[in-house]
Amino acid sequence: MQLQYLVLYNIGPFRGRKEIDLRAARPGNGFAFFAENNRGKTSIYNAMRWCLFGEVSARARTVNGEVYGGGVLPMVGDGKCLMNNHAYQNDEQEMEVMILASTPRGDVVIRRSAKSTTTFARKDAEMKTTLSVKIGSNDSLTGREGEEAIQQFFPRELERFFFIDGEALEEYTEMMQASSLKGLKDEVNAVLGIPALTRGDDDLSRIREGVKSKIGVTQKAVKAKSKAQDDANNQKLKLERAIKERNQKEALLETILKKLEQTELELSKHKEIQPLIEEKKRLEVQLELNKETLSNFAKDKQDEAKSAWKILLWKRAKPDYEKYRAQQQTSLLHDRDIEDLKSKIELAEKDLKEMTGICGECGQTLPDLEKFKERKKSDLSDLNRTLTSMKEKEILPLDTLNKIVGDLGGLKPEPRSLDRIAKANNRWKNMVDEIQNLEEKIKNLDEKVDEEAKGEFAELSERRGRQQTVVANREAELKIARTDVLLAETELRRLERLAGKSVENKEEYELDRIIGALQVTVKDTIASYRDTAREEVQARASSVFKRLNNAPDVYTNIRVDKGFKTEILNSKGGVSPNPSSGAIAIMTMSVIDALRHVSGMNIPVFLDTPGRSLDEQHKQKMLEYFWKTEGQQFLIFAHSGEYEVGPTVERFNDQLAKAFTLSLPGDHKACYLADCKSENVDYDVASKVNTCNDCGNTWDITSDETLILEVPL
Amino acid sequence: MTAELKTGSLQLSSEMHGFISNLVNSDSSSADNPFDSIVEGFRFAFSLGHLHGKTKKIGTSSQTVSPRGFIAKDYEVLIADECKARDISLGGLISEYAEAGLEMIAEHQSAGGMILDLLSVEP
């Protein structure tokens, strides 16, 4: 990757659009930006990081290999930020960085811009960032696709080895000398390309997990299949037993059927007596039924006959009952009549006694009292005679009559009881006759059949009956046995289907085996590569170190151990106990360079404040070395105190491709235009503007907008 | 009136006692036995004898009939006057009627008749 152009828009001290042309006709690979403090060296350095990675990591502090602080440099805000202060405070709050570079895949244009989404953005969340990456003649890639495209030619993991902060060099050194790399480990691994391999291993692990999951399912199925096979084998035995049982039942049935057939044959020889015997049998069955019925009829008859005596007695008792019943009625009237008569007599006696000559009925004076009295006496006598006559009548007392009527009434049979008795008796009698009739018929049939034949027939019939019973039983048993066989066959087919189901997928096992082997290979490769890389880093770093350190006889080599802990070795091969700070800084630079070299990535190196920790000799040697490396662009952002512009340009002229100065207008008392450089300049105190009297260029010396001026080489 | 009457015991001649016992104890359903106990048969025989006004003296060879289930007093209203007239106990007169009734049954059966047909025979 070779940078061609860098375009800044409202970045740091660069207000508006600033273009930096990094194309050079010269063969050198060195690029230098010289400036005093606060002129924008780090802003350019950060602008490129932001353009490439979307954010700028603030400098972190490292103690004992552990990284503290850091964070992200904000795009906007009241403190230190990426956007130009004027643009942020007064303009539309928009900034952009564009990098044009050539890569083996073609020219690349990376454009990242950010614009406020509000009227005044106070934090990055209120900024909308867009990315556009165009490679060759392909369509522009944006967003995530753009980030991934950048990752292809400038992996983020390598940022620390290509954007080197000279001010943080001591932290690099501390990390490298620590027993554990921790903070640097990821980057070292990234430089060695191990993340790709590790990612590959992770990918393989994921794929293998998927395969193993399938295999697990398959194994379960295999297990189930195996169980089904065992069950099927057991089922086969059950089926065999069921079939054997069925066959035995069939044989037994066949045997008894043959015997039955023989019996039927023998019975057929008694054809002539068969109807008679069957008729007799039928009659005997009927006889038994009738006898049973007769028993019930006899019981009914006895039940009905329980009131028979009443029918007999009632015939005699009925007239008496009716007689006494009549007397009972008469007695009731008789007693009442006597009482009435007594009352009349009493009244008549009273009238006669109290007679006053006034008619008691009409109230008039009687014309003949005596005659009236005589008539009343005569009436009274008649009443007394009647009473005497009535009393003389022989009528039993009512109580006696009531008892007699009650006793006789108790003998009265229930209505229609004679009919019921007669019916029960007839029913019984008819059944007795019927039974006698049946017995007679049976007797007649018996007489018609020869005793011997009858005995033989009876025996055969009995045998046939027994055999028919056995046949029925054996047929039922055979039916069950056949059902058992059918069920066993169905179950066996089901189990055989399960057992026979193809569940094994050899491809899955093969794939698992291959992935496993690949993983082992990858791990071995990582281990092997890491060790090889370590040796290469050690060799490369030692080589660089020898060239750059100013005491190559004392500090001969660098040792990089397996944990990438670095140490300076002396001429005797031992670890230098107290190397100089310059030697340590050079060791660090050497290791970083070696790691970068081993990474194989041809990416520009950006070195901010490169000579901060170095003495003059080391600074010169460092540039001498790096600006000679194999075509890789090496950009330094140097403070004027580190590297003076003139001497540096002069000394490394043939290694420099381009050099720039970053300055404020106020830094220039002479005209700063390259083709003028006139010192004939007037200064207007009132307006604080310098004017070149030769070319007419004017500049405000109070301006804080940095000028980027190319240094003629 | 009734207070003066003696209740007496129920008896049958040995012959009739045997007859009625055989009648009742027969297990055959086809035998003409409308009575399920001796008392039932005794009551029927008494009623039959009474209907037909027939009595028969019971000789010296007699057997007592268990009075269980047969209360002679129940029939006092029918035969009290006759008992008084003949100076005989209730049980004695009832027994004579029963003895005569059983004789009628025996004769009827001997003639091929069924016992319950006697219900229709008018005196």
Chai-1 contact restraints between the chains, C-beta under 6 A:
chainA,res_idxA,chainB,res_idxB,connection_type,confidence,min_distance_angstrom,max_distance_angstrom,comment,restraint_id
A,L294,B,S29,contact,1.0,0.0,6.0,A-B,restraint_1
A,S295,B,S29,contact,1.0,0.0,6.0,A-B,restraint_2
A,A298,B,S29,contact,1.0,0.0,6.0,A-B,restraint_3
A,K301,B,P34,contact,1.0,0.0,6.0,A-B,restraint_4
A,Q302,B,P34,contact,1.0,0.0,6.0,A-B,restraint_5
A,Q302,B,D36,contact,1.0,0.0,6.0,A-B,restraint_6
A,A305,B,P34,contact,1.0,0.0,6.0,A-B,restraint_7
A,A308,B,F44,contact,1.0,0.0,6.0,A-B,restraint_8
A,A308,B,L119,contact,1.0,0.0,6.0,A-B,restraint_9
A,W309,B,R43,contact,1.0,0.0,6.0,A-B,restraint_10
A,W309,B,F44,contact,1.0,0.0,6.0,A-B,restraint_11
A,W309,B,S47,contact,1.0,0.0,6.0,A-B,restraint_12
A,I311,B,L119,contact,1.0,0.0,6.0,A-B,restraint_13
A,L312,B,S47,contact,1.0,0.0,6.0,A-B,restraint_14
A,L312,B,L48,contact,1.0,0.0,6.0,A-B,restraint_15
A,L312,B,L51,contact,1.0,0.0,6.0,A-B,restraint_16
A,L313,B,S47,contact,1.0,0.0,6.0,A-B,restraint_17
A,K315,B,L51,contact,1.0,0.0,6.0,A-B,restraint_18
A,R316,B,L51,contact,1.0,0.0,6.0,A-B,restraint_19
A,A317,B,L78,contact,1.0,0.0,6.0,A-B,restraint_20
A,I404,B,V77,contact,1.0,0.0,6.0,A-B,restraint_21
A,D407,B,V77,contact,1.0,0.0,6.0,A-B,restraint_22
A,L408,B,V77,contact,1.0,0.0,6.0,A-B,restraint_23
A,I421,B,L116,contact,1.0,0.0,6.0,A-B,restraint_24
A,N425,B,L116,contact,1.0,0.0,6.0,A-B,restraint_25
A,V432,B,S30,contact,1.0,0.0,6.0,A-B,restraint_26
